């Protein structure tokens, strides 16, 4: 399900960027959470924001299981 993160929650296991309060996330049935929808990363020293499709959206284009629980 899609949700908005209410507090910081460590790093996304797919992109390794921090899951921060206010990020749009997908919460899987196993309760793992990942970036969902459009995600903005600070990629360089000029602090330009670079957008890309959400981590879990890209993951599910080629996979059908949780990245951390592939046998579930």
Phi and psi in radians as a Rosetta constraint file:
Dihedral C 1 N 2 CA 2 C 2 CIRCULARHARMONIC -1.619 0.35
Dihedral N 2 CA 2 C 2 N 3 CIRCULARHARMONIC 2.457 0.35
Dihedral C 2 N 3 CA 3 C 3 CIRCULARHARMONIC -2.682 0.35
Dihedral N 3 CA 3 C 3 N 4 CIRCULARHARMONIC 2.955 0.35
Dihedral C 3 N 4 CA 4 C 4 CIRCULARHARMONIC -1.940 0.35
Dihedral N 4 CA 4 C 4 N 5 CIRCULARHARMONIC 2.266 0.35
Dihedral C 4 N 5 CA 5 C 5 CIRCULARHARMONIC -1.198 0.35
Dihedral N 5 CA 5 C 5 N 6 CIRCULARHARMONIC 2.234 0.35
Dihedral C 5 N 6 CA 6 C 6 CIRCULARHARMONIC -1.545 0.35
Dihedral N 6 CA 6 C 6 N 7 CIRCULARHARMONIC -0.290 0.35
Dihedral C 6 N 7 CA 7 C 7 CIRCULARHARMONIC -2.706 0.35
Dihedral N 7 CA 7 C 7 N 8 CIRCULARHARMONIC 2.773 0.35
Dihedral C 7 N 8 CA 8 C 8 CIRCULARHARMONIC -0.956 0.35
Dihedral N 8 CA 8 C 8 N 9 CIRCULARHARMONIC 2.517 0.35
Dihedral C 8 N 9 CA 9 C 9 CIRCULARHARMONIC -2.445 0.35
Dihedral N 9 CA 9 C 9 N 10 CIRCULARHARMONIC 0.661 0.35
Dihedral C 9 N 10 CA 10 C 10 CIRCULARHARMONIC 1.393 0.35
Dihedral N 10 CA 10 C 10 N 11 CIRCULARHARMONIC -2.646 0.35
Dihedral C 10 N 11 CA 11 C 11 CIRCULARHARMONIC -1.932 0.35
Dihedral N 11 CA 11 C 11 N 12 CIRCULARHARMONIC 2.654 0.35
Dihedral C 11 N 12 CA 12 C 12 CIRCULARHARMONIC -1.270 0.35
Dihedral N 12 CA 12 C 12 N 13 CIRCULARHARMONIC 2.237 0.35
Dihedral C 12 N 13 CA 13 C 13 CIRCULARHARMONIC -1.221 0.35
Dihedral N 13 CA 13 C 13 N 14 CIRCULARHARMONIC -0.223 0.35
Dihedral C 13 N 14 CA 14 C 14 CIRCULARHARMONIC -1.575 0.35
Dihedral N 14 CA 14 C 14 N 15 CIRCULARHARMONIC -0.958 0.35
Dihedral C 14 N 15 CA 15 C 15 CIRCULARHARMONIC -1.729 0.35
Dihedral N 15 CA 15 C 15 N 16 CIRCULARHARMONIC -0.195 0.35
Dihedral C 15 N 16 CA 16 C 16 CIRCULARHARMONIC 1.189 0.35
Dihedral N 16 CA 16 C 16 N 17 CIRCULARHARMONIC 0.221 0.35
Dihedral C 16 N 17 CA 17 C 17 CIRCULARHARMONIC -1.545 0.35
Dihedral N 17 CA 17 C 17 N 18 CIRCULARHARMONIC 2.712 0.35
Dihedral C 17 N 18 CA 18 C 18 CIRCULARHARMONIC -1.143 0.35
Dihedral N 18 CA 18 C 18 N 19 CIRCULARHARMONIC 2.429 0.35
Dihedral C 18 N 19 CA 19 C 19 CIRCULARHARMONIC -1.514 0.35
Dihedral N 19 CA 19 C 19 N 20 CIRCULARHARMONIC 1.962 0.35
Dihedral C 19 N 20 CA 20 C 20 CIRCULARHARMONIC -1.955 0.35
Dihedral N 20 CA 20 C 20 N 21 CIRCULARHARMONIC 2.658 0.35
Dihedral C 20 N 21 CA 21 C 21 CIRCULARHARMONIC -0.862 0.35
Dihedral N 21 CA 21 C 21 N 22 CIRCULARHARMONIC 2.317 0.35
Dihedral C 21 N 22 CA 22 C 22 CIRCULARHARMONIC 1.636 0.35
Dihedral N 22 CA 22 C 22 N 23 CIRCULARHARMONIC -0.241 0.35
Dihedral C 22 N 23 CA 23 C 23 CIRCULARHARMONIC -1.151 0.35
Dihedral N 23 CA 23 C 23 N 24 CIRCULARHARMONIC 2.525 0.35
Dihedral C 23 N 24 CA 24 C 24 CIRCULARHARMONIC -1.422 0.35
Dihedral N 24 CA 24 C 24 N 25 CIRCULARHARMONIC 2.253 0.35
Dihedral C 24 N 25 CA 25 C 25 CIRCULARHARMONIC -2.243 0.35
Dihedral N 25 CA 25 C 25 N 26 CIRCULARHARMONIC 2.825 0.35
Dihedral C 25 N 26 CA 26 C 26 CIRCULARHARMONIC -1.932 0.35
Dihedral N 26 CA 26 C 26 N 27 CIRCULARHARMONIC 2.271 0.35
Dihedral C 26 N 27 CA 27 C 27 CIRCULARHARMONIC -1.874 0.35
Dihedral N 27 CA 27 C 27 N 28 CIRCULARHARMONIC 2.012 0.35
Dihedral C 27 N 28 CA 28 C 28 CIRCULARHARMONIC -1.422 0.35
Dihedral N 28 CA 28 C 28 N 29 CIRCULARHARMONIC 2.885 0.35
Dihedral C 28 N 29 CA 29 C 29 CIRCULARHARMONIC -0.985 0.35
Dihedral N 29 CA 29 C 29 N 30 CIRCULARHARMONIC -0.496 0.35
Dihedral C 29 N 30 CA 30 C 30 CIRCULARHARMONIC -1.376 0.35
Dihedral N 30 CA 30 C 30 N 31 CIRCULARHARMONIC -0.014 0.35
Dihedral C 30 N 31 CA 31 C 31 CIRCULARHARMONIC 1.372 0.35
Dihedral N 31 CA 31 C 31 N 32 CIRCULARHARMONIC 0.071 0.35
Dihedral C 31 N 32 CA 32 C 32 CIRCULARHARMONIC -1.198 0.35
Dihedral N 32 CA 32 C 32 N 33 CIRCULARHARMONIC 2.591 0.35
Dihedral C 32 N 33 CA 33 C 33 CIRCULARHARMONIC -2.194 0.35
Dihedral N 33 CA 33 C 33 N 34 CIRCULARHARMONIC 2.541 0.35
Dihedral C 33 N 34 CA 34 C 34 CIRCULARHARMONIC -2.511 0.35
Dihedral N 34 CA 34 C 34 N 35 CIRCULARHARMONIC 2.805 0.35
Dihedral C 34 N 35 CA 35 C 35 CIRCULARHARMONIC -1.060 0.35
Dihedral N 35 CA 35 C 35 N 36 CIRCULARHARMONIC 2.474 0.35
Dihedral C 35 N 36 CA 36 C 36 CIRCULARHARMONIC -2.342 0.35
Dihedral N 36 CA 36 C 36 N 37 CIRCULARHARMONIC 2.577 0.35
Dihedral C 36 N 37 CA 37 C 37 CIRCULARHARMONIC 1.274 0.35
Dihedral N 37 CA 37 C 37 N 38 CIRCULARHARMONIC -2.672 0.35
Dihedral C 37 N 38 CA 38 C 38 CIRCULARHARMONIC -1.410 0.35
Dihedral N 38 CA 38 C 38 N 39 CIRCULARHARMONIC 2.221 0.35
Dihedral C 38 N 39 CA 39 C 39 CIRCULARHARMONIC -2.029 0.35
Dihedral N 39 CA 39 C 39 N 40 CIRCULARHARMONIC 2.439 0.35
Dihedral C 39 N 40 CA 40 C 40 CIRCULARHARMONIC -1.929 0.35
Dihedral N 40 CA 40 C 40 N 41 CIRCULARHARMONIC 2.197 0.35
Dihedral C 40 N 41 CA 41 C 41 CIRCULARHARMONIC -1.997 0.35
Dihedral N 41 CA 41 C 41 N 42 CIRCULARHARMONIC 2.491 0.35
Dihedral C 41 N 42 CA 42 C 42 CIRCULARHARMONIC -1.547 0.35
Dihedral N 42 CA 42 C 42 N 43 CIRCULARHARMONIC 1.859 0.35
Dihedral C 42 N 43 CA 43 C 43 CIRCULARHARMONIC -1.755 0.35
Dihedral N 43 CA 43 C 43 N 44 CIRCULARHARMONIC -0.284 0.35
Dihedral C 43 N 44 CA 44 C 44 CIRCULARHARMONIC -2.561 0.35
Dihedral N 44 CA 44 C 44 N 45 CIRCULARHARMONIC 3.104 0.35
Dihedral C 44 N 45 CA 45 C 45 CIRCULARHARMONIC -1.227 0.35
Dihedral N 45 CA 45 C 45 N 46 CIRCULARHARMONIC -0.223 0.35
Dihedral C 45 N 46 CA 46 C 46 CIRCULARHARMONIC -1.519 0.35
Dihedral N 46 CA 46 C 46 N 47 CIRCULARHARMONIC -0.012 0.35
Dihedral C 46 N 47 CA 47 C 47 CIRCULARHARMONIC 1.038 0.35
Dihedral N 47 CA 47 C 47 N 48 CIRCULARHARMONIC 0.538 0.35
Dihedral C 47 N 48 CA 48 C 48 CIRCULARHARMONIC -1.172 0.35
Dihedral N 48 CA 48 C 48 N 49 CIRCULARHARMONIC 2.489 0.35
Dihedral C 48 N 49 CA 49 C 49 CIRCULARHARMONIC -1.652 0.35
Dihedral N 49 CA 49 C 49 N 50 CIRCULARHARMONIC 2.188 0.35
Dihedral C 49 N 50 CA 50 C 50 CIRCULARHARMONIC -1.970 0.35
Dihedral N 50 CA 50 C 50 N 51 CIRCULARHARMONIC 2.170 0.35
Dihedral C 50 N 51 CA 51 C 51 CIRCULARHARMONIC -1.690 0.35
Dihedral N 51 CA 51 C 51 N 52 CIRCULARHARMONIC 2.547 0.35
Dihedral C 51 N 52 CA 52 C 52 CIRCULARHARMONIC -2.603 0.35
Dihedral N 52 CA 52 C 52 N 53 CIRCULARHARMONIC 2.899 0.35
Dihedral C 52 N 53 CA 53 C 53 CIRCULARHARMONIC -1.125 0.35
Dihedral N 53 CA 53 C 53 N 54 CIRCULARHARMONIC 2.585 0.35
Dihedral C 53 N 54 CA 54 C 54 CIRCULARHARMONIC -0.955 0.35
Dihedral N 54 CA 54 C 54 N 55 CIRCULARHARMONIC 2.546 0.35
Dihedral C 54 N 55 CA 55 C 55 CIRCULARHARMONIC -0.943 0.35
Dihedral N 55 CA 55 C 55 N 56 CIRCULARHARMONIC -0.864 0.35
Dihedral C 55 N 56 CA 56 C 56 CIRCULARHARMONIC -1.225 0.35
Dihedral N 56 CA 56 C 56 N 57 CIRCULARHARMONIC -0.505 0.35
Dihedral C 56 N 57 CA 57 C 57 CIRCULARHARMONIC -1.088 0.35
Dihedral N 57 CA 57 C 57 N 58 CIRCULARHARMONIC -0.816 0.35
Dihedral C 57 N 58 CA 58 C 58 CIRCULARHARMONIC -1.157 0.35
Dihedral N 58 CA 58 C 58 N 59 CIRCULARHARMONIC -0.726 0.35
Dihedral C 58 N 59 CA 59 C 59 CIRCULARHARMONIC -1.005 0.35
Dihedral N 59 CA 59 C 59 N 60 CIRCULARHARMONIC -0.805 0.35
Dihedral C 59 N 60 CA 60 C 60 CIRCULARHARMONIC -1.285 0.35
Dihedral N 60 CA 60 C 60 N 61 CIRCULARHARMONIC -0.168 0.35
Dihedral C 60 N 61 CA 61 C 61 CIRCULARHARMONIC -1.177 0.35
Dihedral N 61 CA 61 C 61 N 62 CIRCULARHARMONIC -0.479 0.35
Dihedral C 61 N 62 CA 62 C 62 CIRCULARHARMONIC -2.171 0.35
Dihedral N 62 CA 62 C 62 N 63 CIRCULARHARMONIC -0.120 0.35
Dihedral C 62 N 63 CA 63 C 63 CIRCULARHARMONIC -2.286 0.35
Dihedral N 63 CA 63 C 63 N 64 CIRCULARHARMONIC 2.764 0.35
Dihedral C 63 N 64 CA 64 C 64 CIRCULARHARMONIC -2.207 0.35
Dihedral N 64 CA 64 C 64 N 65 CIRCULARHARMONIC 0.373 0.35
Dihedral C 64 N 65 CA 65 C 65 CIRCULARHARMONIC -2.439 0.35
Dihedral N 65 CA 65 C 65 N 66 CIRCULARHARMONIC 2.908 0.35
Dihedral C 65 N 66 CA 66 C 66 CIRCULARHARMONIC -1.107 0.35
Dihedral N 66 CA 66 C 66 N 67 CIRCULARHARMONIC 2.384 0.35
Dihedral C 66 N 67 CA 67 C 67 CIRCULARHARMONIC -1.062 0.35
Dihedral N 67 CA 67 C 67 N 68 CIRCULARHARMONIC -0.482 0.35
Dihedral C 67 N 68 CA 68 C 68 CIRCULARHARMONIC -1.698 0.35
Dihedral N 68 CA 68 C 68 N 69 CIRCULARHARMONIC -0.215 0.35
Dihedral C 68 N 69 CA 69 C 69 CIRCULARHARMONIC -2.374 0.35
Dihedral N 69 CA 69 C 69 N 70 CIRCULARHARMONIC 1.137 0.35
Dihedral C 69 N 70 CA 70 C 70 CIRCULARHARMONIC -1.124 0.35
Dihedral N 70 CA 70 C 70 N 71 CIRCULARHARMONIC -0.364 0.35
Dihedral C 70 N 71 CA 71 C 71 CIRCULARHARMONIC -1.552 0.35
Dihedral N 71 CA 71 C 71 N 72 CIRCULARHARMONIC -0.136 0.35
